[in-house]
Every structure is written in C-alpha cells, then in structure tokens.
Amino acid sequence: LVVAASDKDDPYKVFVPDRAKLKVTQVSGSTAGAGSGDFHVYRGSRRRERFRIAKILEEADKKEKFEAFMKRKEEAYIEQTTRTAKKAAKRKRRKENQKKMRKKAKGEAKNQFNNDGSFLERFRQQQECAVTDLPPAMEEEIKSIDANKKLTAKKPGKWKSKKESHVPVIEAEGDDIIITVKHKASEDSGAPGGIHRVEFIYVKSDGKILGAKKFTDESANKEDFPRVRFKDLPKGQTLVAYAYCNLHGLWKSEPYEVKSQRENRLSTAPDLEGLGMKLCTLLEQEAASAIKDHGKFTVAFSGDVAEVVKASKIKCQSKFSKWHVFTTDDVVGEDTKESADTKDQIKGSVVEPWGVPEENFHTVDRTKSADDAAFSYSQEIMKVVEGLPDPQFDLIVVKLGKDGSFSSLRPGSEILQNSDVLVAPNGTGVGFTIPLFENAKKIAILVTKKWKSLSKIFEDEKKPMSKIPAGPRLIWFALDGSSL
C-alpha cells in the first residue's frame, strides 16, 4: 500500500492501487481454465483444510474432557468437604460434651446409675423437695392451719417439753435449704388415724408461702425425721419455717437469712471424682485468663491435692507450655530421701500426665538444708512469678485438713508467725508463708469431708485459715452437705 502524495499529513488515509483490488487469493475455489499445474495448489489447500478441521475437533475433544474432569473434581470436592464438615461437627460435639461433663454440677458427668448409692441419694433429695407451685386446695389447707396459735422455742405454751422435737430447724446444705423437724412418727391412739406425726411443713417469707410439703399416714416414716428441701432460693431472703403436729399444734422457727453459696464461691460434689472435675474446670479457666493477660500461668499445688486430681480421670485442655507449676511445701534433708515428697505427687498427677514442660516445674531442692532450700526456692519464685512487692501467683490449690490446716501451715506452727520471707523452714521441710497466700490472685481450697460451717475456721485465731482474708478470691470445693 502506498500513501498518496497529497495525504502525507494524514497517516491514516491510504492509497489503494487498482491491481490490489483485482487480485484473486482463493484460486482453488474456481476450476474454470485450471490446468494440471494448479492441482498441487488445490491439494495443498485441501490438506490445510483437513488439518484445520482436525485441529478444531481435537480442541473440542480436549475441551469436553477438561469440562468432564472439572465436573468430577467439583463433585469430589463437595463430597470431601461434606464428609470433613460432618467429622468436624462430630469432633466439636464431642468436645462440647466433654466440657459439659466437666462443668455439670455435683459430678453428674459420670454414670448416674453406678452402684455407689449416688442415684439413691439424688432420688432421696428429689423426694424431699417442697411443692412450690401449690394447688388451690393445698394452699387453702395451709392457710387454715396458719390461723392457729403459733408456738416457738421461747413460747412453747403448755408443751415446753416438746419444743426440742417440734421446732423446725433451718440449715444450709450447699445451695439448698433444708428444714428438719426432729419428730419421728409414732403410734398413738389419741392421735388422728392412730399415728402421732407432723402433718405439714411449710416456709414463709414476708408473709408469702414459698412452698410446703404434706405428710400422710402412708408417707410417715417412723425411722427418719421429716425433712423438706428448697432449691434456688434468692439470696438475702428471710425465711420462717412452720411445722404442724396433729397432737401438739403449730410450731414456728427462728428467722433465717439465705446466704448465697455461689457468691461465697462454694461448689459441692458427691465424691472426689466430682471435686476433681470441678477443679480441672477452674484450672482451665484461670490458665486461659492468665495466659491471655500476661503470657503465662503460675500455679502452686500442695502435695495432698494429687489425690483429688487423679480421681477426676480427665486431662485439662490448656497451653501447658505456658504453665509454671510450683509446690507449696516439701520435705528436705538426707533423712527424707526415701520418703514420698510433694514433688513426686504433683509430677505424677499433673506435670507428666498433662504435658507440662520439665523446665517449667519448679520444686524445692531436697538435697540442701532447710534454710538453704527455703532461700533458693524463694529466689526462684521471685524470678518466675510476677508481682510487687511480693510475687503474685495466679492460683494456689491446697487441701483443707481436719484441724483446719493446709499446705505446711498447721495450728501452732512457727511458720505462721514468719512474715518476713516467702518460704521458710517448718519442721522437716519448707513451705510457703502467709504473705504468698495473702498475695495470690485466687486460692482454691479442697474439702474432702462434709463440713457443716466452713466459715467458722476463719473465726478461730489458732487455725491457719484465719490468717487468710475471706472473700471472693477464695474458691471452695467441698463434698455434698458442706456449707459456708
């Protein structure tokens, strides 16, 4: 193509000569006047056409196979994703169920129907529960009884000799309130139906009837005292219990204020396994909070805690590489090499089974003298545990002894008066002093026997627990029947 001389300034305008317009490029399309010399041109053109058609068919086949492959791949992906999601959901449900098992109150995570009497105990408690949604007939009957003259321990009227067996007694049992009348049913010809018994026990608060239980001739038990159980009563409520005897009239108790055991951080369980499960749940929660807050979890155990941890038969779920485990006390000296020590107990129940790194397990050097061991252990605590002026453990776990002792702190021991150091000699060993317990963020106290009023141990100045300020940082784990 040649640009016209007159159009040099317009590069987009071209001049097309006439010979270009007359050129025929598809010579094979016309056979008019074709000679033998044009056959090779025709044959070459047909060959190229066959190759083009073959190429089109080949690419179409490849495209069809690729689309079939992608379809199979997508179906396989959907099937695999669905199967993976089902397995993930199953694992999630299993983990949630495990958490629920650890969190269920009163050890319900284990088999409820084992042959240890726990099922019968729960059934008995259920039978003791008061009726809170009173039927109209029962409510009218109670109101008619309530109109009678009320006898009390201070004003028993002519039945002064009966007040001990007829005045209702209100007690706390864990989070439940129990009303007991120390009056067994007995045969008496002068009583209605020939049985002298308590017919009604009911409870009022601010003049309103909260619940009641009726005892009939058939339900009267000549072996046990009549009992009524109330659950989930609001904190701060003042209760007054009434008991109606079919021979000696209506008796009234002294007012009783409901104290919330949950506020006092008391958790109960029927056995050691239940206590251990609740303790493991607490450890998981406190560890997660501490690791998120300052990157590690510092916890100290007394040796007798190992029994409860082993009884739980479960493993905590936590980042154990962030744990720093200490012992609150241990024996020292050459004469104690063959004796069982706190280090072995905690190592066998916590450190090794749960996978706490060996370098994060801090213990007393038993080979040193008591003074040297106490000093070196104090230095190690100050190095690892944060806090000013004294180190502050995230959690200390101890078991309460029968005499109100815990760790190496026992009534009358010299270590109770030693507040100048963190760790001090105590008899044949060394142990934490009061400042470490006072400064801990939380203290978990295990009670492996029924203790009716745990708060009393704070009132006795001779008991070590009286040195620890009461409050929400104290978390109690006790057997059923215990209360604060």
Buried (B, 14 or more C-beta within 10 A) or exposed (E): EEEEEEEEEEEEEEEEEEEEEEEEEEEBEEEEEEEEEBEEEBEEEEEEEEEEEEEEEEEEEEEEEEEEEEEEEEEEEEEEEEEEEEEEEEEEEEEEEBBEBBBBEBBBBBEEEEEEEBEEEBEEBEEBBBBBEBEEEBBEBBEEBBEEEBBBBEEBEEBEEBBEBBBBBBBBBBBBBBBBBBBBBEEBEEBEEEBBBBBBBBBBBEEEBBBBBBBEBEEBEEEEBBBBBBEEBEEEBEBBBBBBBBBBBBBBBBEBEBBBBEEBBBBBBBBBBBBBBBBBBBBBEBBBBBBEEEEBBBBBBBBBBBBBBBBBEBEBBBEBEBBBBBBBBBBBBEEBEEEEBBBBBBBEBBBEEBEBEEEBBBBBBBEBBBEBBBBBBBEBBEEBBEBEEBBBBBBBBBBBBEEBBBBBBBBEBEBBEBEEBBBBBBBBBBBBBBBBBBBBBBBBBBBBEEBEEBBBBBEEEEBBBBBBEBEEBBBBBBBBBBBB
